[in-house]
Amino acid sequence: MKDVRDALMVGRASDGRLVRRPLSPHLMDYRLQFSTVLSGLHRITGLGLGVGTLLLTWWLVAAATSPEAYATVQNFLGSWLGVMLLLGWSAALFYHLCNGIRHLVWDTGHALDLRSTYWGGWAVVTATAVLTLVAWIAGITHWVG
Protein backbone atom coordinates (compact mmCIF):
# COMPACT_ATOMS: atom_id res chain seq x y z
CA MET A 1 0.00 0.00 0.00
CA LYS A 2 1.29 3.43 -0.92
CA ASP A 3 1.70 6.12 1.68
CA VAL A 4 -1.23 8.56 1.75
CA ARG A 5 1.26 11.42 1.76
CA ASP A 6 2.38 10.46 -1.74
CA ALA A 7 -0.83 11.94 -3.13
CA LEU A 8 -0.13 15.17 -1.32
CA MET A 9 3.33 15.43 -2.81
CA VAL A 10 2.04 15.72 -6.37
CA GLY A 11 1.62 19.16 -7.85
CA ARG A 12 1.73 20.87 -11.20
CA ALA A 13 4.50 23.01 -12.58
CA SER A 14 3.72 26.24 -14.40
CA ASP A 15 3.73 24.36 -17.72
CA GLY A 16 1.11 21.86 -16.44
CA ARG A 17 3.31 18.79 -15.98
CA LEU A 18 3.06 16.76 -12.76
CA VAL A 19 5.90 17.21 -10.27
CA ARG A 20 6.69 15.78 -6.85
CA ARG A 21 7.04 18.38 -4.16
CA PRO A 22 8.27 17.91 -0.60
CA LEU A 23 5.99 18.25 2.39
CA SER A 24 6.76 20.53 5.27
CA PRO A 25 7.59 18.65 8.47
CA HIS A 26 4.51 17.62 10.36
CA LEU A 27 3.91 19.50 13.60
CA MET A 28 4.10 16.28 15.61
CA ASP A 29 7.53 15.53 14.15
CA TYR A 30 8.89 19.03 14.69
CA ARG A 31 10.76 19.86 17.89
CA LEU A 32 10.22 23.46 18.91
CA GLN A 33 13.55 25.25 19.20
CA PHE A 34 14.52 27.31 22.26
CA SER A 35 15.48 30.28 20.08
CA THR A 36 12.09 30.13 18.36
CA VAL A 37 10.32 30.31 21.70
CA LEU A 38 12.47 33.26 22.80
CA SER A 39 11.84 35.08 19.53
CA GLY A 40 8.09 34.60 19.84
CA LEU A 41 8.22 35.69 23.46
CA HIS A 42 10.07 38.85 22.42
CA ARG A 43 7.25 39.74 20.05
CA ILE A 44 4.54 38.88 22.58
CA THR A 45 6.20 40.91 25.34
CA GLY A 46 6.45 43.84 22.93
CA LEU A 47 2.69 43.70 22.46
CA GLY A 48 2.20 43.27 26.21
CA LEU A 49 4.28 46.37 26.86
CA GLY A 50 2.00 48.34 24.56
CA VAL A 51 -1.08 47.18 26.47
CA GLY A 52 0.67 47.76 29.81
CA THR A 53 1.51 51.29 28.73
CA LEU A 54 -2.21 51.94 28.34
CA LEU A 55 -2.63 50.85 31.96
CA LEU A 56 0.17 53.22 32.99
CA THR A 57 -1.47 56.03 30.99
CA TRP A 58 -4.80 55.37 32.73
CA TRP A 59 -3.03 55.65 36.08
CA LEU A 60 -1.29 58.92 35.13
CA VAL A 61 -4.44 60.51 33.68
CA ALA A 62 -6.41 59.50 36.78
CA ALA A 63 -3.72 61.01 39.02
CA ALA A 64 -3.97 64.27 37.08
CA THR A 65 -7.78 64.27 36.99
CA SER A 66 -9.12 63.87 40.51
CA PRO A 67 -8.59 62.03 43.79
CA GLU A 68 -11.68 59.90 43.06
CA ALA A 69 -10.38 58.81 39.64
CA TYR A 70 -6.98 58.05 41.15
CA ALA A 71 -8.59 56.01 43.94
CA THR A 72 -10.53 54.00 41.35
CA VAL A 73 -7.35 53.11 39.46
CA GLN A 74 -5.49 52.35 42.69
CA ASN A 75 -8.32 50.03 43.80
CA PHE A 76 -8.14 48.19 40.49
CA LEU A 77 -4.36 47.93 40.57
CA GLY A 78 -4.55 46.65 44.15
CA SER A 79 -6.95 43.86 43.18
CA TRP A 80 -5.65 40.39 42.32
CA LEU A 81 -6.22 41.07 38.61
CA GLY A 82 -4.39 44.39 38.78
CA VAL A 83 -1.45 42.84 40.63
CA MET A 84 -1.23 40.03 38.05
CA LEU A 85 -1.29 42.58 35.20
CA LEU A 86 1.45 44.62 36.88
CA LEU A 87 3.51 41.49 37.51
CA GLY A 88 3.13 40.42 33.88
CA TRP A 89 3.92 43.92 32.66
CA SER A 90 7.08 44.16 34.75
CA ALA A 91 8.24 40.68 33.67
CA ALA A 92 7.56 41.62 30.02
CA LEU A 93 9.51 44.86 30.49
CA PHE A 94 12.57 43.10 31.89
CA TYR A 95 12.41 40.27 29.33
CA HIS A 96 12.12 42.68 26.43
CA LEU A 97 14.97 44.79 27.84
CA CYS A 98 17.32 41.84 28.39
CA ASN A 99 16.51 40.23 25.06
CA GLY A 100 16.96 43.61 23.34
CA ILE A 101 20.45 43.84 24.83
CA ARG A 102 21.11 40.32 23.56
CA HIS A 103 20.07 41.42 20.08
CA LEU A 104 22.38 44.43 20.31
CA VAL A 105 25.26 42.07 21.12
CA TRP A 106 24.31 40.02 18.06
CA ASP A 107 24.29 43.21 15.97
CA THR A 108 27.98 43.63 16.80
CA GLY A 109 28.65 40.17 15.33
CA HIS A 110 29.30 38.48 18.68
CA ALA A 111 27.71 35.41 20.32
CA LEU A 112 26.21 34.09 17.08
CA ASP A 113 27.36 30.47 17.40
CA LEU A 114 24.87 27.87 18.62
CA ARG A 115 26.37 27.44 22.08
CA SER A 116 26.44 31.20 22.71
CA THR A 117 22.85 31.69 21.53
CA TYR A 118 21.62 29.04 23.97
CA TRP A 119 23.75 30.45 26.78
CA GLY A 120 22.51 33.97 26.00
CA GLY A 121 18.91 32.77 25.91
CA TRP A 122 19.16 31.20 29.35
CA ALA A 123 20.94 34.34 30.60
CA VAL A 124 17.99 36.42 29.38
CA VAL A 125 15.46 34.13 31.10
CA THR A 126 17.48 34.15 34.34
CA ALA A 127 18.04 37.92 34.29
CA THR A 128 14.32 38.46 33.65
CA ALA A 129 13.37 36.38 36.68
CA VAL A 130 15.98 38.02 38.93
CA LEU A 131 15.18 41.60 37.84
CA THR A 132 11.43 41.04 38.19
CA LEU A 133 11.88 39.54 41.64
CA VAL A 134 14.21 42.34 42.78
CA ALA A 135 11.84 45.03 41.47
CA TRP A 136 8.85 43.49 43.23
CA ILE A 137 10.73 42.99 46.49
CA ALA A 138 11.92 46.60 46.36
CA GLY A 139 8.41 47.80 45.54
CA ILE A 140 6.73 45.79 48.29
CA THR A 141 9.40 46.79 50.81
CA HIS A 142 8.86 50.46 49.92
CA TRP A 143 5.07 50.10 50.02
CA VAL A 144 4.98 48.26 53.37
CA GLY A 145 7.75 50.11 55.13
C-alpha atoms as one frame of an Amber mdcrd trajectory, in Angstrom:
protein
   0.000   0.000   0.000   1.289   3.430  -0.916   1.704   6.123   1.684  -1.226
   8.559   1.748   1.264  11.422   1.765   2.383  10.463  -1.742  -0.829  11.937
  -3.133  -0.135  15.173  -1.317   3.331  15.430  -2.810   2.044  15.720  -6.373
   1.621  19.157  -7.850   1.735  20.869 -11.196   4.505  23.011 -12.580   3.716
  26.241 -14.400   3.728  24.362 -17.722   1.109  21.864 -16.438   3.308  18.788
 -15.981   3.059  16.763 -12.763   5.898  17.208 -10.268   6.694  15.781  -6.847
   7.040  18.383  -4.156   8.269  17.906  -0.601   5.988  18.246   2.386   6.758
  20.527   5.274   7.591  18.654   8.470   4.506  17.620  10.359   3.914  19.496
  13.604   4.100  16.282  15.611   7.529  15.529  14.151   8.894  19.029  14.687
  10.762  19.859  17.889  10.218  23.456  18.912  13.548  25.253  19.202  14.517
  27.309  22.259  15.485  30.281  20.082  12.092  30.132  18.359  10.317  30.311
  21.700  12.471  33.263  22.799  11.841  35.075  19.525   8.091  34.603  19.837
   8.222  35.691  23.459  10.073  38.851  22.423   7.249  39.740  20.049   4.538
  38.876  22.582   6.200  40.913  25.335   6.448  43.843  22.929   2.687  43.699
  22.461   2.197  43.270  26.208   4.277  46.366  26.861   1.996  48.339  24.564
  -1.077  47.175  26.467   0.665  47.758  29.809   1.511  51.288  28.735  -2.212
  51.936  28.335  -2.632  50.849  31.959   0.171  53.218  32.989  -1.468  56.029
  30.989  -4.800  55.369  32.726  -3.031  55.647  36.079  -1.286  58.922  35.133
  -4.436  60.509  33.680  -6.409  59.498  36.782  -3.719  61.010  39.018  -3.974
  64.274  37.084  -7.776  64.268  36.987  -9.118  63.873  40.514  -8.590  62.030
  43.791 -11.678  59.902  43.058 -10.381  58.807  39.636  -6.982  58.049  41.153
  -8.594  56.010  43.945 -10.533  54.004  41.354  -7.355  53.110  39.459  -5.490
  52.345  42.685  -8.316  50.029  43.804  -8.141  48.190  40.489  -4.357  47.932
  40.573  -4.553  46.654  44.148  -6.950  43.856  43.178  -5.648  40.392  42.318
  -6.221  41.073  38.606  -4.387  44.392  38.784  -1.446  42.842  40.626  -1.234
  40.028  38.047  -1.286  42.577  35.204   1.448  44.619  36.883   3.510  41.493
  37.512   3.128  40.422  33.876   3.923  43.922  32.655   7.077  44.164  34.747
   8.242  40.682  33.669   7.563  41.616  30.024   9.509  44.857  30.492  12.565
  43.097  31.889  12.412  40.269  29.335  12.118  42.685  26.430  14.966  44.795
  27.837  17.318  41.843  28.391  16.511  40.231  25.057  16.960  43.607  23.335
  20.450  43.843  24.831  21.106  40.316  23.557  20.068  41.425  20.084  22.379
  44.433  20.312  25.255  42.068  21.123  24.306  40.019  18.057  24.293  43.213
  15.969  27.980  43.631  16.803  28.651  40.175  15.328  29.304  38.479  18.675
  27.714  35.411  20.315  26.207  34.090  17.080  27.362  30.475  17.403  24.868
  27.872  18.622  26.371  27.445  22.085  26.437  31.203  22.710  22.850  31.689
  21.528  21.620  29.041  23.973  23.751  30.453  26.777  22.510  33.966  26.004
  18.906  32.769  25.911  19.161  31.203  29.347  20.944  34.336  30.602  17.988
  36.419  29.380  15.463  34.134  31.104  17.476  34.151  34.344  18.038  37.915
  34.286  14.320  38.460  33.648  13.373  36.378  36.680  15.982  38.024  38.926
  15.176  41.596  37.842  11.427  41.041  38.188  11.882  39.536  41.641  14.206
  42.342  42.783  11.844  45.034  41.473   8.854  43.488  43.229  10.729  42.988
  46.487  11.922  46.601  46.356   8.409  47.805  45.543   6.729  45.793  48.286
   9.396  46.795  50.808   8.858  50.462  49.915   5.073  50.095  50.020   4.979
  48.259  53.368   7.751  50.115  55.134
